[in-house]
Amino acid sequence: MEKVILVDENDKNIGLEEKVKAHLDEGKLHRAFADFIFNKKGELLIQQRSEKKMLWPLIWDNTCASHPRENESYEKAGERRLLDELGFTCKLKMADKFQYHAAYKDVGAESEVCATLIGEYDGDVKPVKEEVADWKWVNINDLKKDMEENPDKYTPWFIIALERLESLNTISN
């Protein structure tokens, strides 16, 4: 049974919880990360979440999002999940960390301290069908415009993380 790390508002580990249980009702605050992988052209790799996902199925997301395991750094977790979901990995560095809460219909919610991790990659992408419905490289300006016009097509943490990265001047347009 996969578990997530429960945390307080300062990201201090306060225990473990089964992943599904941590996302039920209003959710329990836990650690998460959002990977943002750019190519040399400055395009961002985004993915459409699998239809099998409990929360936000078939919604467009940043490159990869998941949860660190016990005693695993955010960066190592992000690198591990890139391989698990998209068939490649690359070095990641932490660019930001934020806390948010978002409910999904009557199914459950995300309540997370989310680290935003950034990397660069230009090789082959080999998505795992159970994790990823679709993927593509996108121009940041085109993405931001579409997010403004169609916010329901994107996961809430993706929108928040992208806005924060832009305000921190971490990404170029």
C-alpha positions in Angstrom: 0.0 0.0 0.0 1.5 3.3 -1.1 1.8 5.9 1.6 2.3 9.7 1.6 4.2 11.8 4.2 1.8 13.9 6.3 3.3 17.3 7.2 2.5 20.4 9.2 2.4 23.9 7.6 6.2 24.1 7.9 6.7 20.9 6.0 7.7 19.0 9.1 7.0 15.2 8.9 4.2 14.3 11.3 3.5 10.7 10.0 2.4 8.5 7.2 -1.0 7.9 5.6 -2.3 5.6 2.9 -2.3 7.6 -0.3 -6.0 7.2 -1.1 -7.0 8.0 2.5 -4.9 11.2 2.4 -6.9 12.4 -0.6 -10.4 11.7 0.7 -12.9 14.3 1.9 -10.9 17.6 2.4 -7.6 15.8 2.2 -4.8 15.6 4.8 -1.8 17.9 4.4 1.0 16.0 2.8 4.2 16.3 0.7 4.0 16.5 -3.1 6.1 17.7 -6.0 5.5 19.1 -9.5 8.2 18.5 -12.1 8.7 21.0 -14.9 10.9 19.7 -17.7 12.0 22.1 -20.4 13.8 21.3 -23.6 16.6 23.5 -25.2 13.9 25.5 -27.1 12.4 26.5 -23.8 9.2 24.4 -24.4 7.6 22.7 -21.4 6.7 19.0 -21.5 3.1 18.5 -20.2 1.0 15.4 -19.8 -2.6 14.6 -19.8 -3.3 12.5 -16.7 -4.6 8.9 -17.1 -8.3 8.3 -17.0 -7.5 5.9 -14.1 -6.4 8.8 -11.8 -8.7 9.3 -8.8 -8.4 13.1 -8.9 -8.4 15.2 -12.1 -8.4 12.2 -14.6 -7.8 13.2 -18.3 -6.8 16.8 -17.2 -3.6 18.4 -18.4 -0.8 18.6 -15.9 2.8 19.7 -15.6 5.4 17.2 -16.7 5.0 14.9 -13.7 3.4 15.2 -10.2 3.5 12.8 -7.3 4.7 12.3 -3.7 8.0 11.6 -2.1 8.4 8.4 -0.2 9.6 8.2 3.4 13.3 9.3 3.6 13.3 10.4 0.0 14.2 13.9 -1.0 11.8 15.9 -3.3 14.5 15.9 -6.1 15.1 12.1 -5.9 11.3 11.5 -5.9 10.8 13.7 -8.9 13.6 11.9 -10.8 12.1 8.5 -9.9 8.6 9.4 -11.0 9.8 10.8 -14.4 11.2 7.4 -15.1 8.0 5.7 -13.8 5.6 7.9 -15.8 7.5 9.1 -18.9 10.4 6.6 -19.4 13.3 9.0 -18.8 14.9 10.9 -16.0 17.1 14.0 -15.6 18.7 16.0 -12.8 16.1 18.2 -11.0 16.6 21.3 -8.8 14.0 22.8 -6.4 12.8 26.2 -7.6 9.9 26.8 -5.2 7.6 25.3 -2.6 4.0 26.3 -1.8 1.0 25.1 0.1 -2.5 24.7 -1.5 -5.8 23.0 -1.2 -8.1 22.0 -4.1 -11.2 19.9 -4.1 -12.1 17.6 -7.0 -15.9 17.2 -7.4 -17.3 15.0 -4.6 -14.4 12.5 -4.9 -11.7 14.1 -2.7 -9.1 16.8 -2.5 -5.4 17.7 -2.7 -4.0 19.3 0.5 -0.3 19.6 -0.2 3.0 21.2 0.5 4.2 21.1 -3.1 7.8 21.5 -4.2 8.3 22.7 -7.8 11.2 21.0 -9.4 12.9 22.1 -12.7 15.0 20.1 -15.2 16.1 20.1 -18.8 15.7 17.2 -21.2 15.8 16.7 -25.0 15.7 13.0 -25.5 12.9 10.4 -26.1 9.7 10.4 -24.1 8.2 6.9 -23.5 5.0 7.4 -21.5 3.6 4.6 -19.4 -0.1 4.1 -20.5 -1.3 3.5 -16.9 0.0 6.9 -15.9 -0.2 9.2 -18.9 -3.1 9.5 -21.5 -1.2 12.0 -23.7 1.8 14.4 -23.7 3.3 17.2 -25.7 5.9 19.9 -25.7 4.3 23.4 -25.5 5.4 27.0 -25.8 5.0 28.8 -22.5 3.2 31.8 -23.9 0.7 29.6 -25.8 0.2 27.5 -22.6 -0.4 30.6 -20.4 -3.0 31.9 -23.0 -4.8 28.6 -23.1 -4.8 28.4 -19.2 -6.4 31.8 -19.1 -9.1 30.8 -21.6 -9.6 27.2 -20.5 -8.5 26.9 -16.8 -10.6 23.7 -16.3 -8.3 21.9 -18.8 -5.5 22.1 -16.3 -4.8 20.8 -12.8 -4.9 23.4 -10.0 -1.4 22.8 -8.8 0.0 23.2 -12.4 -1.6 26.6 -12.7 -0.4 27.8 -9.3 3.2 26.4 -9.8 3.5 28.0 -13.3 2.3 31.4 -12.0 4.7 31.2 -9.1 7.7 30.2 -11.3 6.9 33.1 -13.6 6.7 35.6 -10.7 10.1 34.3 -9.4 11.6 34.8 -12.9 12.5 31.1 -13.0 11.2 30.6 -16.5 11.6 32.6 -19.7 8.9 33.3 -22.2 
